[in-house]
Amino acid sequence: MYSCLIGSFYYFCAHLAINCAKVIMELEQSFIALIEQSIKANWYLNALTDYKGATLQYRDVARKIEKIHIMLENAGIVQGDKIAICGRNSAHWTVTFLAVMTYGGVVVPILHEFKPDQVHNIVNHSEARLLFAGDQVWENLNEMVMPHLEGIIELKDFGLVVSRSEKLTYAREHLNEMFGRKYPCRFRPENVSYRKETSPEELSIINYTSGTTGYSKGVMLPYRSILSNVLYCKEKIGIKAGDSVVSMLPLGHVFGMVFDFLYGFTVGAHLWFLTRMPSPKIIAESFAEIRPRVISCVPLIVEKIFKKNILPKVDNKLGKLLLHVPIISDKIKELIRQKAMEVFGGNFIEIIIGGAPFNAEVEAFVRSINFPYTIAYGMTECGPIICHNHWTELKQASCGTVAARMEAKVLSSNPSEVPGELVCRGANVMLGYYKNEEATGQVIDKDGWLHTGDMAIIDSEGHIYIKGRCKNLLLTASGQNIYPEEIESKLNNMPYVSESLVILQQDKLVALVYPDNDDAFAHGLKHADIERAMEENRIELNKQLPAYSQITRCKLYPEEFEKTAKKSIKRFLYQDIKE
């Protein structure tokens, strides 16, 4: 018996050592080498397409990268310098990102949804030497409040719109001439040779958070984080060279940047950029043509498409009755599934949903029709992945199990029953917040655990269930903990509700509701009718809630709630709304 235990112990240690060695070997790969290899291997394949616009093959991307390298070198930009990019998703956005990274600069992607003063502050705080900006972004900026910036370059055509450097001006004006001298013959795959990161800990990206708490922090992501995330995508998702990927999530946010762009590019995929808001109409039109192989999006997109384009087809008394008849129900569900597959192009492996909580009722429905969705949970500080599962392994209401090269635990006396804060550590975790040691120390403890700020439970098989944000937790005078997200999820599926926000006022729960006016007016409702409908919703909702979380009032809100780029409501703006 004793010898068996000793043997088991040595087996465990050996197994652990092998796993550790494997992780170290994986992270000793060069991420920049993956980019270089993909360009060479997929030279004649389509790489980047602006929908209804031009297409760049991998060889075209390589030429543009090389030209930007020449411009940066002759402008005096050196390894480690910060270069900011702010604009809508486009082929030139990704070309710029790849050029800066492979040159040795630190990329500072800025969400194009940020207001001008936020862009100014991020450019200044990051100490960026250059800014590549989309034309719509540039129109609203003021270069005078960014005094340390040496130049602003438009993403549309790489035109130099502001220059405070003679070297930069000369380099841009003579760029084609310098490229021609360097490569008098054709630019070939063998000409592609990029510098490699000096260490997995080398800083690659400073990604400013979208500010749900009212301000942005610069998340410093090292190459190991980006590499680990991309390797995870390769291990779990499974697209290949030539597959189409639609980039709907903003590239200025790490979810879209990694899952769509960097993962897709390193495997030789064909990336499509819609260059406009992904409305249900635009998605139906573009996806039928593109037929993407994998789709990453926020829950709001899936919820809108099902609620507007698919669920109404069964939202009648006959449909609801038939759904409870097992034999007919299966047939109807299959028809609904076919329709849903068609709307998203009919060719995808799975839809990856992340960035915000998925509505519980919508999830239950899509699961009942065997629709291939999965949940990716993470945060910018992990570049972004913490948890995920393939759609065939996902448990309902779960965000999956902890990702490879990561570990996680719930800080609770009974993690499977009592929610506690979810913490994690591993290869994906950031270096810290740029120029903000105090904020870094508040989220990464002395043992390296990153405190996510999310309350969760974890089951015996390691599946994690997010209950809500720690800071969103509402504590009543009676001592009850209430997660507003769970109530909002139910309310958002009720008639004429577009979105909602549950707040605590004088120890009473109040639901702020932005109504679906288009739907209400289409059914002939006036303002007074909508108010009555919300009161009916409140009564019905309370039947589904325990006594301590009853909603005392539904208050109509006149406009859509302000959101982050991930489409999470900026709750801090609405906590002090008066009666």
Secondary structure, 3 states (H helix, E strand, C coil): CHHHHHHHHHHHHHHHHHHHHHHHHHHCCCHHHHHHHHHHHCCCCEEEEECCCCEEEHHHHHHHHHHHHHHHHHCCCCCCCEEEEECCCCHHHHHHHHHHHHHCCEEEEECCCCCHHHHHHHHHHHCCCEEEECHHHHCCCCHHHCCCCCEEEECCCCCEEEECCHHHHHHHHCHHHHHHHHCCCCCCHHHCCCCCCCCCCCEEEEEECCCCCCCCCEEEEEHHHHHHHHHHHHHHCCCCCCCEEEECCCCCCHHHHHHHHHHHHHCCCEEEECCCCCCHHHHHHHHHHHCCCEEEECHHHHHHHHHHHHHHHCCCHHHHHHCCCHHHHHHHHHHHHHHHHHHCCCCCCEEEEECCCCCHHHHHHHHHCCCCEEEEEECHHHCCEEEECCCCCCCCCCCCEECCCEEEEEECCCCCCCCEEEEEEECCCCCEECCCHHHHHHHECCCCCEEEEEEEEECCCCCEEEEEEHHHCEECCCCCEECHHHHHHHHCCCCCEEEEEEEEECCEEEEEEEECHHHHHHCCCCHHHHHHHHHHHHHHHHHCCCHHHCEEEEEECCCCCCECCCCCECHHHCCCCCC
